[in-house]
Amino acid sequence: MTSHYDESDVRSRPNPRGTRPRSKQRPAHDRARRGIVVLVDRGRYRVELPADEQGPARSVTAMRARELGRRALAVGDRVGVVGDTSGDTDALARIVQIDPRVSMLRRTADDTDAVERVIVANADQLAVVVAAADPAPRTGFIDRALVAG
């Protein structure tokens, strides 16, 4: 028994995102507020926004926008933020731009690890604080930090 198929036998799935065709055009985010990342905690970032024409100085919680990819953010990164920049409890902004880094301090987890992790970016000064007696100071990191600075 032979079956014959034609166009009426084909079922097409509707576009779940509507009838608009997808494009690679992304918003420019020209009005993004500029700030500095001061805290990184499991995918959430605390960004300090200075006073400007868009609003007063404040600290906001933000997440990285999907279009930025998987590039890691570090304390000291200068970023552009959009969304809820009110700084209220439960307010969440979105980081949409990352400026190029001027400087960075990196480390590896151990000598066998090929991946370097950024500790801080765009630092102008470095202060190393260690315990004097308990626990005993580990001079290896101090030496590396001084050489990097």
N, CA, C and O atoms as CSV, one atom per row, in Angstrom:
chain,resi,resn,atom,element,x,y,z
A,1,MET,N,N,0.852,-1.171,0.000
A,1,MET,CA,C,0.000,0.000,0.000
A,1,MET,C,C,0.900,1.237,0.000
A,1,MET,O,O,1.790,1.370,0.841
A,2,THR,N,N,0.668,2.101,-0.913
A,2,THR,CA,C,1.461,3.301,-1.068
A,2,THR,C,C,0.665,4.495,-0.570
A,2,THR,O,O,-0.519,4.645,-0.869
A,3,SER,N,N,1.339,5.337,0.194
A,3,SER,CA,C,0.667,6.552,0.653
A,3,SER,C,C,1.260,7.744,-0.075
A,3,SER,O,O,2.456,7.782,-0.362
A,4,HIS,N,N,0.426,8.696,-0.363
A,4,HIS,CA,C,0.854,9.897,-1.069
A,4,HIS,C,C,0.647,11.101,-0.157
A,4,HIS,O,O,-0.434,11.308,0.396
A,5,TYR,N,N,1.696,11.879,-0.016
A,5,TYR,CA,C,1.629,13.066,0.827
A,5,TYR,C,C,1.637,14.317,-0.038
A,5,TYR,O,O,2.312,14.373,-1.066
A,6,ASP,N,N,0.897,15.295,0.381
A,6,ASP,CA,C,0.959,16.601,-0.267
A,6,ASP,C,C,0.975,17.685,0.810
A,6,ASP,O,O,1.056,17.370,1.998
A,7,GLU,N,N,0.901,18.939,0.417
A,7,GLU,CA,C,1.013,20.052,1.368
A,7,GLU,C,C,-0.051,20.027,2.457
A,7,GLU,O,O,0.206,20.501,3.564
A,8,SER,N,N,-1.200,19.506,2.189
A,8,SER,CA,C,-2.268,19.503,3.194
A,8,SER,C,C,-1.979,18.540,4.336
A,8,SER,O,O,-2.592,18.646,5.398
A,9,ASP,N,N,-1.053,17.599,4.139
A,9,ASP,CA,C,-0.716,16.641,5.189
A,9,ASP,C,C,0.316,17.197,6.174
A,9,ASP,O,O,0.523,16.623,7.243
A,10,VAL,N,N,0.952,18.292,5.825
A,10,VAL,CA,C,2.001,18.857,6.661
A,10,VAL,C,C,1.379,19.822,7.667
A,10,VAL,O,O,0.621,20.722,7.307
A,11,ARG,N,N,1.718,19.608,8.934
A,11,ARG,CA,C,1.259,20.514,9.988
A,11,ARG,C,C,2.383,21.467,10.339
A,11,ARG,O,O,3.505,21.032,10.597
A,12,SER,N,N,2.105,22.734,10.351
A,12,SER,CA,C,3.133,23.692,10.749
A,12,SER,C,C,2.801,24.212,12.137
A,12,SER,O,O,1.644,24.483,12.459
A,13,ARG,N,N,3.839,24.345,12.950
A,13,ARG,CA,C,3.657,24.859,14.302
A,13,ARG,C,C,3.599,26.372,14.273
A,13,ARG,O,O,4.371,27.004,13.552
A,14,PRO,N,N,2.701,26.963,15.040
A,14,PRO,CA,C,2.685,28.425,15.096
A,14,PRO,C,C,3.899,28.930,15.865
A,14,PRO,O,O,4.447,28.231,16.718
A,15,ASN,N,N,4.304,30.138,15.552
A,15,ASN,CA,C,5.434,30.761,16.240
A,15,ASN,C,C,5.001,31.087,17.662
A,15,ASN,O,O,4.080,31.883,17.846
A,16,PRO,N,N,5.640,30.492,18.683
A,16,PRO,CA,C,5.223,30.753,20.069
A,16,PRO,C,C,5.457,32.191,20.509
A,16,PRO,O,O,4.863,32.630,21.493
A,17,ARG,N,N,6.303,32.932,19.811
A,17,ARG,CA,C,6.601,34.313,20.198
A,17,ARG,C,C,5.815,35.320,19.373
A,17,ARG,O,O,6.156,36.502,19.348
A,18,GLY,N,N,4.796,34.875,18.717
A,18,GLY,CA,C,3.980,35.790,17.939
A,18,GLY,C,C,4.287,35.682,16.457
A,18,GLY,O,O,4.942,34.737,16.019
A,19,THR,N,N,3.821,36.634,15.699
A,19,THR,CA,C,4.005,36.593,14.251
A,19,THR,C,C,5.179,37.438,13.787
A,19,THR,O,O,5.489,37.480,12.596
A,20,ARG,N,N,5.834,38.114,14.733
A,20,ARG,CA,C,6.986,38.951,14.375
A,20,ARG,C,C,8.186,38.085,14.031
A,20,ARG,O,O,8.490,37.147,14.769
A,21,PRO,N,N,8.870,38.367,12.945
A,21,PRO,CA,C,10.107,37.628,12.682
A,21,PRO,C,C,11.200,38.078,13.652
A,21,PRO,O,O,11.252,39.247,14.034
A,22,ARG,N,N,12.061,37.158,14.043
A,22,ARG,CA,C,13.148,37.485,14.957
A,22,ARG,C,C,14.231,38.247,14.227
A,22,ARG,O,O,14.447,38.045,13.032
A,23,SER,N,N,14.905,39.114,14.938
A,23,SER,CA,C,16.007,39.860,14.343
A,23,SER,C,C,17.145,39.940,15.344
A,23,SER,O,O,16.962,39.684,16.534
A,24,LYS,N,N,18.301,40.291,14.858
A,24,LYS,CA,C,19.470,40.456,15.720
A,24,LYS,C,C,19.617,41.887,16.201
A,24,LYS,O,O,20.600,42.215,16.866
A,25,GLN,N,N,18.667,42.738,15.883
A,25,GLN,CA,C,18.747,44.126,16.306
A,25,GLN,C,C,18.428,44.214,17.794
A,25,GLN,O,O,17.363,43.781,18.235
A,26,ARG,N,N,19.342,44.767,18.551
A,26,ARG,CA,C,19.174,44.906,19.989
A,26,ARG,C,C,18.987,46.381,20.323
A,26,ARG,O,O,19.439,47.245,19.572
A,27,PRO,N,N,18.325,46.680,21.440
A,27,PRO,CA,C,18.189,48.087,21.826
A,27,PRO,C,C,19.552,48.709,22.088
A,27,PRO,O,O,20.479,48.025,22.521
A,28,ALA,N,N,19.672,49.994,21.828
A,28,ALA,CA,C,20.952,50.696,21.990
A,28,ALA,C,C,21.220,51.036,23.451
A,28,ALA,O,O,22.379,51.187,23.836
A,29,HIS,N,N,20.194,51.160,24.263
A,29,HIS,CA,C,20.324,51.524,25.672
A,29,HIS,C,C,21.101,52.828,25.854
A,29,HIS,O,O,22.000,52.915,26.690
A,30,ASP,N,N,20.747,53.826,25.071
A,30,ASP,CA,C,21.414,55.130,25.153
A,30,ASP,C,C,21.184,55.810,26.499
A,30,ASP,O,O,22.022,56.592,26.947
A,31,ARG,N,N,20.068,55.521,27.142
A,31,ARG,CA,C,19.728,56.178,28.405
A,31,ARG,C,C,20.120,55.345,29.624
A,31,ARG,O,O,19.647,55.618,30.728
A,32,ALA,N,N,20.960,54.351,29.450
A,32,ALA,CA,C,21.383,53.525,30.580
A,32,ALA,C,C,22.179,54.370,31.570
A,32,ALA,O,O,23.024,55.173,31.176
A,33,ARG,N,N,21.898,54.181,32.858
A,33,ARG,CA,C,22.655,54.904,33.894
A,33,ARG,C,C,23.993,54.218,34.093
A,33,ARG,O,O,24.073,52.990,34.111
A,34,ARG,N,N,25.044,55.013,34.243
A,34,ARG,CA,C,26.398,54.489,34.428
A,34,ARG,C,C,26.649,54.253,35.907
A,34,ARG,O,O,26.260,55.066,36.746
A,35,GLY,N,N,27.300,53.134,36.227
A,35,GLY,CA,C,27.598,52.821,37.614
A,35,GLY,C,C,28.810,51.904,37.725
A,35,GLY,O,O,29.415,51.519,36.725
A,36,ILE,N,N,29.149,51.563,38.969
A,36,ILE,CA,C,30.292,50.695,39.259
A,36,ILE,C,C,29.809,49.517,40.088
A,36,ILE,O,O,29.079,49.699,41.063
A,37,VAL,N,N,30.213,48.309,39.707
A,37,VAL,CA,C,29.870,47.104,40.462
A,37,VAL,C,C,30.682,47.105,41.753
A,37,VAL,O,O,31.909,47.202,41.719
A,38,VAL,N,N,29.990,46.996,42.899
A,38,VAL,CA,C,30.680,46.999,44.192
A,38,VAL,C,C,30.522,45.675,44.934
A,38,VAL,O,O,31.197,45.452,45.939
A,39,LEU,N,N,29.639,44.790,44.455
A,39,LEU,CA,C,29.431,43.504,45.106
A,39,LEU,C,C,28.956,42.491,44.083
A,39,LEU,O,O,28.076,42.785,43.274
A,40,VAL,N,N,29.538,41.293,44.116
A,40,VAL,CA,C,29.112,40.190,43.249
A,40,VAL,C,C,28.684,39.051,44.161
A,40,VAL,O,O,29.457,38.597,45.005
A,41,ASP,N,N,27.432,38.585,43.987
A,41,ASP,CA,C,26.920,37.521,44.845
A,41,ASP,C,C,25.986,36.618,44.058
A,41,ASP,O,O,24.815,36.947,43.869
A,42,ARG,N,N,26.498,35.479,43.595
A,42,ARG,CA,C,25.710,34.435,42.926
A,42,ARG,C,C,24.778,34.955,41.836
A,42,ARG,O,O,23.580,34.672,41.859
A,43,GLY,N,N,25.308,35.697,40.902
A,43,GLY,CA,C,24.507,36.172,39.791
A,43,GLY,C,C,23.768,37.477,40.032
A,43,GLY,O,O,23.135,38.012,39.122
A,44,ARG,N,N,23.845,37.988,41.246
A,44,ARG,CA,C,23.277,39.310,41.552
A,44,ARG,C,C,24.436,40.261,41.777
A,44,ARG,O,O,25.480,39.879,42.307
A,45,TYR,N,N,24.241,41.492,41.370
A,45,TYR,CA,C,25.296,42.489,41.464
A,45,TYR,C,C,24.756,43.725,42.164
A,45,TYR,O,O,23.623,44.140,41.921
A,46,ARG,N,N,25.578,44.316,43.040
A,46,ARG,CA,C,25.235,45.584,43.671
A,46,ARG,C,C,25.994,46.640,42.896
A,46,ARG,O,O,27.219,46.581,42.786
A,47,VAL,N,N,25.262,47.614,42.354
A,47,VAL,CA,C,25.847,48.660,41.514
A,47,VAL,C,C,25.606,50.007,42.172
A,47,VAL,O,O,24.474,50.351,42.515
A,48,GLU,N,N,26.683,50.768,42.346
A,48,GLU,CA,C,26.591,52.127,42.877
A,48,GLU,C,C,26.409,53.083,41.706
A,48,GLU,O,O,27.245,53.139,40.803
A,49,LEU,N,N,25.305,53.840,41.727
A,49,LEU,CA,C,25.023,54.823,40.687
A,49,LEU,C,C,25.287,56.217,41.242
A,49,LEU,O,O,24.728,56.571,42.279
A,50,PRO,N,N,26.122,57.018,40.585
A,50,PRO,CA,C,26.362,58.379,41.065
A,50,PRO,C,C,25.178,59.283,40.723
A,50,PRO,O,O,24.350,58.939,39.881
A,51,ALA,N,N,25.105,60.415,41.368
A,51,ALA,CA,C,24.052,61.396,41.059
A,51,ALA,C,C,24.300,61.936,39.654
A,51,ALA,O,O,25.427,62.287,39.304
A,52,ASP,N,N,23.240,62.001,38.856
A,52,ASP,CA,C,23.329,62.562,37.510
A,52,ASP,C,C,21.972,63.137,37.127
A,52,ASP,O,O,21.080,63.238,37.969
A,53,GLU,N,N,21.813,63.512,35.864
A,53,GLU,CA,C,20.552,64.111,35.430
A,53,GLU,C,C,19.394,63.121,35.456
A,53,GLU,O,O,18.235,63.534,35.401
A,54,GLN,N,N,19.682,61.820,35.537
A,54,GLN,CA,C,18.624,60.811,35.570
A,54,GLN,C,C,18.161,60.483,36.985
A,54,GLN,O,O,17.141,59.816,37.160
A,55,GLY,N,N,18.892,60.938,37.990
A,55,GLY,CA,C,18.466,60.679,39.355
A,55,GLY,C,C,19.575,60.857,40.367
A,55,GLY,O,O,20.724,61.103,40.000
A,56,PRO,N,N,19.233,60.731,41.658
A,56,PRO,CA,C,20.232,60.889,42.716
A,56,PRO,C,C,21.137,59.656,42.831
A,56,PRO,O,O,20.881,58.620,42.217
A,57,ALA,N,N,22.188,59.791,43.622
A,57,ALA,CA,C,23.090,58.668,43.869
A,57,ALA,C,C,22.355,57.604,44.670
A,57,ALA,O,O,21.605,57.916,45.595
A,58,ARG,N,N,22.577,56.354,44.310
A,58,ARG,CA,C,21.942,55.256,45.039
A,58,ARG,C,C,22.636,53.946,44.713
A,58,ARG,O,O,23.438,53.856,43.783
A,59,SER,N,N,22.312,52.947,45.492
A,59,SER,CA,C,22.832,51.602,45.306
A,59,SER,C,C,21.679,50.708,44.855
A,59,SER,O,O,20.632,50.680,45.502
A,60,VAL,N,N,21.858,49.973,43.747
A,60,VAL,CA,C,20.790,49.136,43.211
A,60,VAL,C,C,21.279,47.698,43.049
A,60,VAL,O,O,22.473,47.447,42.885
A,61,THR,N,N,20.340,46.770,43.098
A,61,THR,CA,C,20.625,45.372,42.818
A,61,THR,C,C,20.303,45.122,41.356
A,61,THR,O,O,19.271,45.573,40.859
A,62,ALA,N,N,21.190,44.398,40.655
A,62,ALA,CA,C,21.011,44.189,39.224
A,62,ALA,C,C,21.405,42.769,38.839
A,62,ALA,O,O,22.121,42.080,39.567
A,63,MET,N,N,20.920,42.355,37.682
A,63,MET,CA,C,21.316,41.094,37.057
A,63,MET,C,C,21.877,41.410,35.680
A,63,MET,O,O,21.557,42.443,35.092
A,64,ARG,N,N,22.706,40.524,35.176
A,64,ARG,CA,C,23.303,40.717,33.857
A,64,ARG,C,C,22.283,40.362,32.776
A,64,ARG,O,O,21.576,39.361,32.892
A,65,ALA,N,N,22.206,41.187,31.721
A,65,ALA,CA,C,21.303,40.917,30.608
A,65,ALA,C,C,21.817,39.733,29.798
A,65,ALA,O,O,23.024,39.517,29.693
A,66,ARG,N,N,20.902,38.979,29.235
A,66,ARG,CA,C,21.245,37.785,28.472
A,66,ARG,C,C,22.126,38.105,27.263
A,66,ARG,O,O,22.997,37.312,26.907
A,67,GLU,N,N,21.906,39.255,26.632
A,67,GLU,CA,C,22.674,39.574,25.430
A,67,GLU,C,C,24.154,39.839,25.692
A,67,GLU,O,O,24.936,39.924,24.745
A,68,LEU,N,N,24.555,39.973,26.960
A,68,LEU,CA,C,25.968,40.169,27.281
A,68,LEU,C,C,26.754,38.872,27.200
A,68,LEU,O,O,27.984,38.896,27.200
A,69,GLY,N,N,26.073,37.754,27.133
A,69,GLY,CA,C,26.760,36.473,27.060
A,69,GLY,C,C,27.220,36.021,28.427
A,69,GLY,O,O,26.660,36.418,29.449
A,70,ARG,N,N,28.239,35.191,28.437
A,70,ARG,CA,C,28.701,34.589,29.686
A,70,ARG,C,C,29.898,35.303,30.294
A,70,ARG,O,O,30.505,34.795,31.237
A,71,ARG,N,N,30.246,36.469,29.773
A,71,ARG,CA,C,31.392,37.201,30.317
A,71,ARG,C,C,31.147,37.534,31.788
A,71,ARG,O,O,30.111,38.092,32.151
A,72,ALA,N,N,32.116,37.184,32.619
A,72,ALA,CA,C,31.989,37.401,34.059
A,72,ALA,C,C,32.199,38.869,34.405
A,72,ALA,O,O,33.013,39.561,33.794
A,73,LEU,N,N,31.451,39.324,35.393
A,73,LEU,CA,C,31.627,40.668,35.931
A,73,LEU,C,C,32.416,40.570,37.222
A,73,LEU,O,O,32.326,39.573,37.938
A,74,ALA,N,N,33.181,41.594,37.515
A,74,ALA,CA,C,33.978,41.638,38.736
A,74,ALA,C,C,33.727,42.954,39.442
A,74,ALA,O,O,33.241,43.914,38.843
A,75,VAL,N,N,34.063,42.991,40.719
A,75,VAL,CA,C,33.993,44.238,41.474
A,75,VAL,C,C,34.892,45.257,40.793
A,75,VAL,O,O,36.044,44.960,40.474
A,76,GLY,N,N,34.370,46.453,40.570
A,76,GLY,CA,C,35.128,47.508,39.912
A,76,GLY,C,C,34.754,47.715,38.460
A,76,GLY,O,O,35.136,48.726,37.870
A,77,ASP,N,N,34.018,46.788,37.863
A,77,ASP,CA,C,33.602,46.972,36.471
A,77,ASP,C,C,32.662,48.163,36.358
A,77,ASP,O,O,31.795,48.368,37.208
A,78,ARG,N,N,32.843,48.940,35.306
A,78,ARG,CA,C,31.951,50.070,35.024
A,78,ARG,C,C,30.888,49.581,34.051
A,78,ARG,O,O,31.206,49.021,33.002
A,79,VAL,N,N,29.617,49.796,34.407
A,79,VAL,CA,C,28.516,49.200,33.660
A,79,VAL,C,C,27.417,50.218,33.376
A,79,VAL,O,O,27.367,51.286,33.987
A,80,GLY,N,N,26.536,49.869,32.437
A,80,GLY,CA,C,25.326,50.623,32.149
A,80,GLY,C,C,24.129,49.830,32.649
A,80,GLY,O,O,24.026,48.632,32.385
A,81,VAL,N,N,23.220,50.489,33.370
A,81,VAL,CA,C,22.096,49.818,34.018
A,81,VAL,C,C,20.788,50.434,33.541
A,81,VAL,O,O,20.678,51.655,33.432
A,82,VAL,N,N,19.795,49.591,33.254
A,82,VAL,CA,C,18.449,50.041,32.903
A,82,VAL,C,C,17.455,49.319,33.804
A,82,VAL,O,O,17.816,48.406,34.546
A,83,GLY,N,N,16.218,49.738,33.727
A,83,GLY,CA,C,15.167,49.085,34.509
A,83,GLY,C,C,14.873,49.851,35.775
A,83,GLY,O,O,14.935,51.081,35.798
A,84,ASP,N,N,14.549,49.116,36.838
A,84,ASP,CA,C,14.170,49.723,38.111
A,84,ASP,C,C,15.428,50.136,38.870
A,84,ASP,O,O,16.028,49.327,39.577
A,85,THR,N,N,15.823,51.400,38.721
A,85,THR,CA,C,17.014,51.918,39.408
A,85,THR,C,C,16.621,52.746,40.624
A,85,THR,O,O,17.354,53.647,41.031
A,86,SER,N,N,15.468,52.440,41.200
A,86,SER,CA,C,14.998,53.197,42.368
A,86,SER,C,C,15.789,52.852,43.623
A,86,SER,O,O,15.880,53.673,44.536
A,87,GLY,N,N,16.364,51.650,43.685
A,87,GLY,CA,C,17.098,51.231,44.870
A,87,GLY,C,C,16.206,50.723,45.977
A,87,GLY,O,O,16.696,50.419,47.065
A,88,ASP,N,N,14.893,50.620,45.733
A,88,ASP,CA,C,13.960,50.124,46.746
A,88,ASP,C,C,14.185,48.639,47.001
A,88,ASP,O,O,14.811,47.947,46.197
A,89,THR,N,N,13.667,48.155,48.134
A,89,THR,CA,C,13.722,46.730,48.432
A,89,THR,C,C,12.952,45.975,47.354
A,89,THR,O,O,11.890,46.428,46.927
A,90,ASP,N,N,13.458,44.857,46.920
A,90,ASP,CA,C,12.873,44.001,45.878
A,90,ASP,C,C,12.902,44.631,44.493
A,90,ASP,O,O,12.290,44.081,43.577
A,91,ALA,N,N,13.580,45.752,44.293
A,91,ALA,CA,C,13.740,46.335,42.961
A,91,ALA,C,C,14.923,45.647,42.287
A,91,ALA,O,O,15.933,45.363,42.931
A,92,LEU,N,N,14.793,45.385,41.000
A,92,LEU,CA,C,15.848,44.684,40.270
A,92,LEU,C,C,16.093,45.382,38.940
A,92,LEU,O,O,15.184,45.514,38.120
A,93,ALA,N,N,17.322,45.825,38.734
A,93,ALA,CA,C,17.713,46.471,37.485
A,93,ALA,C,C,18.410,45.442,36.601
A,93,ALA,O,O,18.577,44.287,36.994
A,94,ARG,N,N,18.816,45.866,35.407
A,94,ARG,CA,C,19.470,44.973,34.462
A,94,ARG,C,C,20.722,45.641,33.924
A,94,ARG,O,O,20.668,46.776,33.451
A,95,ILE,N,N,21.851,44.943,33.993
A,95,ILE,CA,C,23.115,45.435,33.455
A,95,ILE,C,C,23.126,45.123,31.963
A,95,ILE,O,O,23.053,43.959,31.569
A,96,VAL,N,N,23.220,46.175,31.125
A,96,VAL,CA,C,23.128,45.989,29.679
A,96,VAL,C,C,24.405,46.375,28.936
A,96,VAL,O,O,24.543,46.072,27.751
A,97,GLN,N,N,25.335,47.038,29.616
A,97,GLN,CA,C,26.593,47.444,28.984
A,97,GLN,C,C,27.734,47.248,29.965
A,97,GLN,O,O,27.587,47.499,31.161
A,98,ILE,N,N,28.869,46.801,29.456
A,98,ILE,CA,C,30.082,46.666,30.270
A,98,ILE,C,C,31.190,47.424,29.552
A,98,ILE,O,O,31.491,47.141,28.393
A,99,ASP,N,N,31.800,48.392,30.245
A,99,ASP,CA,C,32.893,49.162,29.654
A,99,ASP,C,C,34.171,48.316,29.652
A,99,ASP,O,O,34.329,47.435,30.496
A,100,PRO,N,N,35.078,48.579,28.711
A,100,PRO,CA,C,36.358,47.857,28.716
A,100,PRO,C,C,37.125,48.134,30.013
A,100,PRO,O,O,37.073,49.236,30.558
A,101,ARG,N,N,37.825,47.125,30.483
A,101,ARG,CA,C,38.590,47.260,31.727
A,101,ARG,C,C,39.900,47.991,31.467
A,101,ARG,O,O,40.577,47.754,30.467
A,102,VAL,N,N,40.241,48.891,32.396
A,102,VAL,CA,C,41.504,49.612,32.328
A,102,VAL,C,C,42.614,48.782,32.970
A,102,VAL,O,O,43.737,48.744,32.468
A,103,SER,N,N,42.297,48.123,34.073
A,103,SER,CA,C,43.249,47.261,34.768
A,103,SER,C,C,42.479,46.152,35.456
A,103,SER,O,O,41.266,46.246,35.640
A,104,MET,N,N,43.199,45.087,35.841
A,104,MET,CA,C,42.559,44.017,36.606
A,104,MET,C,C,43.593,43.234,37.386
A,104,MET,O,O,44.749,43.116,36.979
A,105,LEU,N,N,43.155,42.699,38.519
A,105,LEU,CA,C,43.980,41.829,39.352
A,105,LEU,C,C,43.380,40.438,39.234
A,105,LEU,O,O,42.209,40.230,39.552
A,106,ARG,N,N,44.203,39.465,38.766
A,106,ARG,CA,C,43.713,38.105,38.526
A,106,ARG,C,C,44.465,37.109,39.386
A,106,ARG,O,O,45.552,37.381,39.897
A,107,ARG,N,N,43.840,35.931,39.531
A,107,ARG,CA,C,44.513,34.838,40.233
A,107,ARG,C,C,44.035,33.517,39.656
A,107,ARG,O,O,42.992,33.452,39.005
A,108,THR,N,N,44.805,32.464,39.900
A,108,THR,CA,C,44.379,31.112,39.561
A,108,THR,C,C,44.007,30.408,40.853
A,108,THR,O,O,44.508,30.758,41.922
A,109,ALA,N,N,43.137,29.424,40.759
A,109,ALA,CA,C,42.717,28.702,41.959
A,109,ALA,C,C,43.889,27.917,42.551
A,109,ALA,O,O,44.063,27.888,43.769
A,110,ASP,N,N,44.683,27.290,41.704
A,110,ASP,CA,C,45.909,26.624,42.146
A,110,ASP,C,C,46.871,26.561,40.959
A,110,ASP,O,O,46.555,27.045,39.872
A,111,ASP,N,N,48.024,25.975,41.169
A,111,ASP,CA,C,49.047,25.973,40.121
A,111,ASP,C,C,48.654,25.134,38.912
A,111,ASP,O,O,49.165,25.363,37.816
A,112,THR,N,N,47.756,24.166,39.089
A,112,THR,CA,C,47.361,23.305,37.970
A,112,THR,C,C,46.171,23.866,37.192
A,112,THR,O,O,45.842,23.353,36.123
A,113,ASP,N,N,45.523,24.906,37.710
A,113,ASP,CA,C,44.352,25.487,37.060
A,113,ASP,C,C,44.786,26.456,35.966
A,113,ASP,O,O,45.538,27.398,36.219
A,114,ALA,N,N,44.307,26.217,34.750
A,114,ALA,CA,C,44.686,27.084,33.627
A,114,ALA,C,C,43.828,28.340,33.538
A,114,ALA,O,O,44.187,29.284,32.834
A,115,VAL,N,N,42.705,28.364,34.240
A,115,VAL,CA,C,41.772,29.483,34.163
A,115,VAL,C,C,42.129,30.529,35.210
A,115,VAL,O,O,42.284,30.213,36.389
A,116,GLU,N,N,42.258,31.770,34.771
A,116,GLU,CA,C,42.515,32.869,35.699
A,116,GLU,C,C,41.202,33.550,36.038
A,116,GLU,O,O,40.375,33.780,35.155
A,117,ARG,N,N,41.005,33.871,37.298
A,117,ARG,CA,C,39.790,34.537,37.751
A,117,ARG,C,C,40.111,35.979,38.126
A,117,ARG,O,O,41.125,36.258,38.765
A,118,VAL,N,N,39.231,36.885,37.718
A,118,VAL,CA,C,39.429,38.302,38.015
A,118,VAL,C,C,38.971,38.562,39.445
A,118,VAL,O,O,37.836,38.242,39.798
A,119,ILE,N,N,39.834,39.132,40.262
A,119,ILE,CA,C,39.489,39.481,41.637
A,119,ILE,C,C,38.861,40.863,41.669
A,119,ILE,O,O,37.813,41.057,42.285
A,120,VAL,N,N,39.498,41.831,41.006
A,120,VAL,CA,C,38.994,43.201,40.969
A,120,VAL,C,C,39.398,43.837,39.640
A,120,VAL,O,O,40.460,43.542,39.093
A,121,ALA,N,N,38.534,44.711,39.134
A,121,ALA,CA,C,38.806,45.394,37.866
A,121,ALA,C,C,38.857,46.896,38.101
A,121,ALA,O,O,38.232,47.411,39.028
A,122,ASN,N,N,39.602,47.590,37.259
A,122,ASN,CA,C,39.675,49.060,37.257
A,122,ASN,C,C,40.095,49.643,38.601
A,122,ASN,O,O,39.589,50.687,39.013
A,123,ALA,N,N,41.011,48.977,39.279
A,123,ALA,CA,C,41.464,49.452,40.590
A,123,ALA,C,C,42.571,50.489,40.425
A,123,ALA,O,O,43.487,50.308,39.623
A,124,ASP,N,N,42.482,51.571,41.186
A,124,ASP,CA,C,43.525,52.595,41.191
A,124,ASP,C,C,44.491,52.405,42.346
A,124,ASP,O,O,45.671,52.741,42.244
A,125,GLN,N,N,43.979,51.860,43.455
A,125,GLN,CA,C,44.798,51.641,44.641
A,125,GLN,C,C,44.546,50.240,45.166
A,125,GLN,O,O,43.508,49.637,44.893
A,126,LEU,N,N,45.515,49.727,45.928
A,126,LEU,CA,C,45.401,48.392,46.490
A,126,LEU,C,C,45.839,48.437,47.947
A,126,LEU,O,O,46.928,48.919,48.258
A,127,ALA,N,N,44.997,47.936,48.833
A,127,ALA,CA,C,45.341,47.804,50.244
A,127,ALA,C,C,45.216,46.336,50.614
A,127,ALA,O,O,44.149,45.743,50.457
A,128,VAL,N,N,46.291,45.752,51.101
A,128,VAL,CA,C,46.298,44.355,51.495
A,128,VAL,C,C,46.234,44.295,53.016
A,128,VAL,O,O,47.081,44.870,53.698
A,129,VAL,N,N,45.234,43.601,53.547
A,129,VAL,CA,C,45.042,43.495,54.990
A,129,VAL,C,C,45.145,42.027,55.372
A,129,VAL,O,O,44.443,41.184,54.813
A,130,VAL,N,N,46.026,41.720,56.331
A,130,VAL,CA,C,46.185,40.343,56.804
A,130,VAL,C,C,46.262,40.344,58.318
A,130,VAL,O,O,46.568,41.359,58.944
A,131,ALA,N,N,45.978,39.185,58.892
A,131,ALA,CA,C,46.122,39.024,60.340
A,131,ALA,C,C,47.610,38.938,60.684
A,131,ALA,O,O,48.399,38.364,59.933
A,132,ALA,N,N,47.981,39.513,61.823
A,132,ALA,CA,C,49.389,39.506,62.217
A,132,ALA,C,C,49.791,38.202,62.900
A,132,ALA,O,O,50.938,37.774,62.775
A,133,ALA,N,N,48.861,37.557,63.628
A,133,ALA,CA,C,49.252,36.376,64.384
A,133,ALA,C,C,48.324,35.182,64.162
A,133,ALA,O,O,48.799,34.097,63.827
A,134,ASP,N,N,47.032,35.353,64.338
A,134,ASP,CA,C,46.123,34.208,64.293
A,134,ASP,C,C,45.006,34.456,63.305
A,134,ASP,O,O,44.130,35.261,63.622
A,135,PRO,N,N,44.957,33.863,62.181
A,135,PRO,CA,C,45.861,32.830,61.660
A,135,PRO,C,C,47.172,33.444,61.180
A,135,PRO,O,O,47.277,34.653,60.973
A,136,ALA,N,N,48.145,32.596,61.015
A,136,ALA,CA,C,49.464,33.064,60.590
A,136,ALA,C,C,49.366,33.674,59.189
A,136,ALA,O,O,48.686,33.121,58.325
A,137,PRO,N,N,50.028,34.796,58.957
A,137,PRO,CA,C,49.940,35.435,57.638
A,137,PRO,C,C,50.525,34.541,56.551
A,137,PRO,O,O,51.547,33.885,56.754
A,138,ARG,N,N,49.876,34.525,55.415
A,138,ARG,CA,C,50.368,33.788,54.240
A,138,ARG,C,C,50.921,34.828,53.278
A,138,ARG,O,O,50.180,35.621,52.698
A,139,THR,N,N,52.194,34.807,53.129
A,139,THR,CA,C,52.865,35.880,52.373
A,139,THR,C,C,52.774,35.709,50.868
A,139,THR,O,O,53.061,36.658,50.137
A,140,GLY,N,N,52.389,34.541,50.374
A,140,GLY,CA,C,52.340,34.312,48.931
A,140,GLY,C,C,51.400,35.266,48.226
A,140,GLY,O,O,51.770,35.866,47.217
A,141,PHE,N,N,50.171,35.417,48.750
A,141,PHE,CA,C,49.207,36.310,48.112
A,141,PHE,C,C,49.649,37.765,48.250
A,141,PHE,O,O,49.466,38.566,47.333
A,142,ILE,N,N,50.227,38.100,49.396
A,142,ILE,CA,C,50.712,39.483,49.585
A,142,ILE,C,C,51.771,39.817,48.550
A,142,ILE,O,O,51.743,40.889,47.946
A,143,ASP,N,N,52.722,38.882,48.342
A,143,ASP,CA,C,53.763,39.112,47.345
A,143,ASP,C,C,53.163,39.283,45.952
A,143,ASP,O,O,53.547,40.194,45.219
A,144,ARG,N,N,52.231,38.417,45.587
A,144,ARG,CA,C,51.628,38.501,44.256
A,144,ARG,C,C,50.830,39.797,44.086
A,144,ARG,O,O,50.850,40.394,43.010
A,145,ALA,N,N,50.132,40.235,45.128
A,145,ALA,CA,C,49.357,41.453,45.052
A,145,ALA,C,C,50.263,42.677,44.903
A,145,ALA,O,O,49.945,43.599,44.151
A,146,LEU,N,N,51.377,42.686,45.612
A,146,LEU,CA,C,52.302,43.805,45.498
A,146,LEU,C,C,52.963,43.857,44.124
A,146,LEU,O,O,53.168,44.938,43.571
A,147,VAL,N,N,53.295,42.696,43.577
A,147,VAL,CA,C,53.901,42.657,42.249
A,147,VAL,C,C,52.884,43.104,41.201
A,147,VAL,O,O,53.236,43.814,40.259
A,148,ALA,N,N,51.635,42.695,41.358
A,148,ALA,CA,C,50.587,43.081,40.392
A,148,ALA,C,C,50.279,44.558,40.482
A,148,ALA,O,O,49.962,45.179,39.467
A,149,GLY,N,N,50.364,45.146,41.681
A,149,GLY,CA,C,50.023,46.557,41.869
A,149,GLY,C,C,51.117,47.409,41.393
A,149,GLY,O,O,51.022,48.634,41.465
